[in-house]
Amino acid sequence: MSSSSNLSRSSYSPSDPEAPQNNRNFDQSLSPESHSDSFEESIINAQNEMHQKRILALRKELDYLKATEWKFESDKGISQ
């Protein structure tokens, strides 16, 4: 019989003062404004990631050009 008393203590009570506040928070999380804010943040983060990837790719290309520059030094005199 003690289990039934535990159930009655732990059961949800609609008169719980936190219930309306939780519903309000849930409703606010579904609002279009909150989604647009998180969407804009996601876009900014994606743009930053893409920018960092482009910077790394350009850095690798520059390092490669510097490493192979000696191969093309003899061609300078021919093109001038």
TIRO-2110 file (N, C-alpha, C; in Angstrom, 1 decimal):
// TIRO-2110
0.8, -1.2, 0.0, N, 1, A
0.0, 0.0, 0.0, CA, 1, A
0.8, 1.3, 0.0, C, 1, A
2.1, 1.1, 0.3, N, 2, A
2.9, 2.3, 0.4, CA, 2, A
3.2, 2.8, -1.1, C, 2, A
3.2, 1.9, -2.0, N, 3, A
3.4, 2.4, -3.4, CA, 3, A
2.3, 3.3, -3.9, C, 3, A
1.0, 3.0, -3.4, N, 4, A
0.0, 3.9, -3.9, CA, 4, A
0.1, 5.3, -3.2, C, 4, A
0.7, 5.3, -2.0, N, 5, A
0.9, 6.7, -1.4, CA, 5, A
2.0, 7.4, -2.1, C, 5, A
3.0, 6.7, -2.6, N, 6, A
4.1, 7.3, -3.4, CA, 6, A
3.6, 7.8, -4.7, C, 6, A
2.6, 7.1, -5.3, N, 7, A
2.1, 7.6, -6.6, CA, 7, A
1.3, 8.8, -6.4, C, 7, A
0.5, 8.9, -5.3, N, 8, A
-0.3, 10.1, -5.1, CA, 8, A
0.6, 11.3, -4.8, C, 8, A
1.7, 11.1, -4.2, N, 9, A
2.6, 12.2, -3.9, CA, 9, A
3.3, 12.7, -5.2, C, 9, A
3.7, 11.7, -6.0, N, 10, A
4.5, 12.1, -7.2, CA, 10, A
3.6, 12.4, -8.5, C, 10, A
2.3, 12.2, -8.4, N, 11, A
1.5, 12.4, -9.5, CA, 11, A
1.4, 13.9, -9.9, C, 11, A
1.1, 14.2, -11.1, N, 12, A
1.0, 15.6, -11.6, CA, 12, A
-0.3, 16.2, -11.1, C, 12, A
-0.1, 17.4, -10.6, N, 13, A
-1.3, 18.1, -10.1, CA, 13, A
-1.6, 19.3, -11.0, C, 13, A
-2.8, 19.4, -11.6, N, 14, A
-3.0, 20.5, -12.5, CA, 14, A
-3.0, 21.9, -11.8, C, 14, A
-3.2, 21.8, -10.5, N, 15, A
-3.1, 23.1, -9.7, CA, 15, A
-1.7, 23.4, -9.3, C, 15, A
-0.7, 22.7, -9.9, N, 16, A
0.7, 23.0, -9.6, CA, 16, A
1.0, 24.4, -10.1, C, 16, A
1.6, 25.3, -9.3, N, 17, A
1.8, 26.7, -9.8, CA, 17, A
2.9, 26.7, -10.9, C, 17, A
3.7, 25.7, -11.1, N, 18, A
4.7, 25.8, -12.2, CA, 18, A
4.1, 25.4, -13.5, C, 18, A
3.0, 24.7, -13.5, N, 19, A
2.4, 24.2, -14.8, CA, 19, A
2.1, 25.3, -15.8, C, 19, A
1.5, 26.4, -15.4, N, 20, A
1.2, 27.5, -16.4, CA, 20, A
2.5, 28.1, -16.9, C, 20, A
3.5, 28.2, -16.0, N, 21, A
4.8, 28.8, -16.5, CA, 21, A
5.5, 27.9, -17.5, C, 21, A
5.4, 26.6, -17.2, N, 22, A
6.0, 25.6, -18.1, CA, 22, A
5.3, 25.7, -19.5, C, 22, A
4.0, 25.8, -19.5, N, 23, A
3.3, 25.9, -20.7, CA, 23, A
3.6, 27.2, -21.5, C, 23, A
3.8, 28.3, -20.7, N, 24, A
4.2, 29.5, -21.4, CA, 24, A
5.6, 29.4, -22.0, C, 24, A
6.5, 28.8, -21.3, N, 25, A
7.8, 28.6, -21.9, CA, 25, A
7.8, 27.7, -23.1, C, 25, A
6.9, 26.7, -23.1, N, 26, A
6.8, 25.8, -24.3, CA, 26, A
6.2, 26.6, -25.4, C, 26, A
5.2, 27.4, -25.1, N, 27, A
4.5, 28.2, -26.2, CA, 27, A
5.5, 29.3, -26.8, C, 27, A
6.4, 29.8, -25.9, N, 28, A
7.4, 30.8, -26.4, CA, 28, A
8.4, 30.1, -27.2, C, 28, A
8.7, 28.8, -26.9, N, 29, A
9.7, 28.1, -27.7, CA, 29, A
9.2, 27.8, -29.1, C, 29, A
7.9, 27.8, -29.3, N, 30, A
7.3, 27.5, -30.6, CA, 30, A
7.0, 28.8, -31.4, C, 30, A
7.3, 29.9, -30.8, N, 31, A
7.0, 31.2, -31.5, CA, 31, A
7.9, 31.4, -32.6, C, 31, A
7.4, 32.0, -33.7, N, 32, A
8.2, 32.2, -34.9, CA, 32, A
9.5, 33.0, -34.6, C, 32, A
9.4, 34.0, -33.7, N, 33, A
10.5, 34.8, -33.4, CA, 33, A
11.7, 34.0, -32.9, C, 33, A
11.4, 33.1, -32.0, N, 34, A
12.5, 32.3, -31.4, CA, 34, A
13.2, 31.4, -32.5, C, 34, A
12.3, 30.9, -33.4, N, 35, A
12.9, 30.1, -34.5, CA, 35, A
13.7, 30.9, -35.4, C, 35, A
13.3, 32.1, -35.7, N, 36, A
14.0, 32.9, -36.7, CA, 36, A
15.4, 33.3, -36.0, C, 36, A
15.4, 33.6, -34.7, N, 37, A
16.6, 33.9, -34.1, CA, 37, A
17.6, 32.8, -34.1, C, 37, A
17.1, 31.6, -33.8, N, 38, A
18.0, 30.4, -33.8, CA, 38, A
18.4, 30.1, -35.3, C, 38, A
17.5, 30.3, -36.2, N, 39, A
17.9, 30.1, -37.6, CA, 39, A
19.0, 31.1, -38.1, C, 39, A
18.8, 32.3, -37.7, N, 40, A
19.8, 33.3, -38.1, CA, 40, A
21.2, 33.0, -37.4, C, 40, A
21.2, 32.5, -36.2, N, 41, A
22.4, 32.1, -35.5, CA, 41, A
23.0, 31.0, -36.2, C, 41, A
22.2, 30.0, -36.7, N, 42, A
22.7, 28.9, -37.4, CA, 42, A
23.4, 29.3, -38.7, C, 42, A
22.7, 30.2, -39.4, N, 43, A
23.3, 30.7, -40.7, CA, 43, A
24.6, 31.4, -40.4, C, 43, A
24.7, 32.2, -39.4, N, 44, A
25.9, 32.9, -39.1, CA, 44, A
27.0, 31.9, -38.8, C, 44, A
26.7, 30.9, -38.0, N, 45, A
27.7, 29.9, -37.6, CA, 45, A
28.1, 29.1, -38.9, C, 45, A
27.2, 28.8, -39.8, N, 46, A
27.6, 28.1, -41.0, CA, 46, A
28.5, 29.0, -41.9, C, 46, A
28.2, 30.3, -41.9, N, 47, A
29.0, 31.2, -42.7, CA, 47, A
30.4, 31.3, -42.2, C, 47, A
30.5, 31.3, -40.8, N, 48, A
31.8, 31.4, -40.2, CA, 48, A
32.6, 30.1, -40.4, C, 48, A
31.9, 29.0, -40.4, N, 49, A
32.6, 27.7, -40.7, CA, 49, A
33.1, 27.7, -42.1, C, 49, A
32.3, 28.1, -43.0, N, 50, A
32.7, 28.1, -44.4, CA, 50, A
33.8, 29.0, -44.7, C, 50, A
33.8, 30.2, -44.0, N, 51, A
34.9, 31.1, -44.1, CA, 51, A
36.2, 30.5, -43.6, C, 51, A
36.1, 29.9, -42.5, N, 52, A
37.3, 29.3, -41.9, CA, 52, A
37.9, 28.2, -42.9, C, 52, A
37.0, 27.4, -43.5, N, 53, A
37.4, 26.4, -44.4, CA, 53, A
38.1, 27.0, -45.6, C, 53, A
37.5, 28.1, -46.1, N, 54, A
38.2, 28.8, -47.3, CA, 54, A
39.5, 29.3, -46.9, C, 54, A
39.6, 29.9, -45.7, N, 55, A
40.9, 30.4, -45.3, CA, 55, A
42.0, 29.3, -45.2, C, 55, A
41.6, 28.1, -44.6, N, 56, A
42.5, 27.0, -44.6, CA, 56, A
42.9, 26.5, -45.9, C, 56, A
41.9, 26.4, -46.9, N, 57, A
42.2, 26.0, -48.2, CA, 57, A
43.2, 27.0, -48.9, C, 57, A
43.0, 28.3, -48.7, N, 58, A
43.9, 29.2, -49.3, CA, 58, A
45.3, 29.2, -48.7, C, 58, A
45.3, 28.9, -47.4, N, 59, A
46.6, 28.8, -46.7, CA, 59, A
47.4, 27.6, -47.3, C, 59, A
46.7, 26.5, -47.5, N, 60, A
47.3, 25.3, -48.0, CA, 60, A
47.8, 25.6, -49.4, C, 60, A
47.0, 26.2, -50.2, N, 61, A
47.4, 26.6, -51.6, CA, 61, A
48.6, 27.5, -51.6, C, 61, A
48.6, 28.5, -50.7, N, 62, A
49.8, 29.4, -50.7, CA, 62, A
51.0, 28.6, -50.2, C, 62, A
50.9, 27.8, -49.2, N, 63, A
52.1, 27.0, -48.8, CA, 63, A
52.6, 26.1, -49.9, C, 63, A
51.7, 25.5, -50.7, N, 64, A
52.1, 24.7, -51.9, CA, 64, A
52.8, 25.6, -52.9, C, 64, A
52.3, 26.7, -53.2, N, 65, A
53.0, 27.6, -54.2, CA, 65, A
54.3, 28.1, -53.7, C, 65, A
54.5, 28.3, -52.4, N, 66, A
55.8, 28.7, -51.9, CA, 66, A
56.7, 27.5, -51.9, C, 66, A
56.2, 26.3, -51.7, N, 67, A
57.1, 25.1, -51.7, CA, 67, A
57.6, 24.8, -53.1, C, 67, A
56.7, 25.1, -54.1, N, 68, A
57.1, 24.7, -55.5, CA, 68, A
57.6, 25.9, -56.3, C, 68, A
57.8, 27.0, -55.7, N, 69, A
58.2, 28.3, -56.4, CA, 69, A
59.5, 28.1, -57.1, C, 69, A
60.4, 27.3, -56.6, N, 70, A
61.7, 27.1, -57.2, CA, 70, A
61.6, 26.4, -58.6, C, 70, A
60.5, 25.7, -58.8, N, 71, A
60.4, 25.0, -60.1, CA, 71, A
60.1, 26.0, -61.2, C, 71, A
59.6, 27.2, -60.9, N, 72, A
59.2, 28.1, -61.9, CA, 72, A
60.1, 29.4, -62.0, C, 72, A
61.1, 29.4, -61.2, N, 73, A
62.0, 30.5, -61.2, CA, 73, A
62.7, 30.7, -62.5, C, 73, A
63.1, 29.5, -63.1, N, 74, A
63.8, 29.6, -64.4, CA, 74, A
62.9, 30.1, -65.5, C, 74, A
61.6, 29.9, -65.4, N, 75, A
60.6, 30.4, -66.4, CA, 75, A
60.5, 31.9, -66.5, C, 75, A
60.9, 32.6, -65.4, N, 76, A
60.7, 34.1, -65.4, CA, 76, A
61.5, 34.7, -66.5, C, 76, A
62.6, 34.3, -66.8, N, 77, A
63.4, 35.0, -67.9, CA, 77, A
62.9, 34.7, -69.2, C, 77, A
62.2, 33.6, -69.5, N, 78, A
61.7, 33.3, -70.8, CA, 78, A
60.4, 34.1, -71.1, C, 78, A
59.6, 34.4, -70.1, N, 79, A
58.4, 35.1, -70.4, CA, 79, A
58.6, 36.6, -70.5, C, 79, A
59.7, 37.1, -70.1, N, 80, A
60.0, 38.6, -70.2, CA, 80, A
60.5, 39.0, -71.4, C, 80, A
END
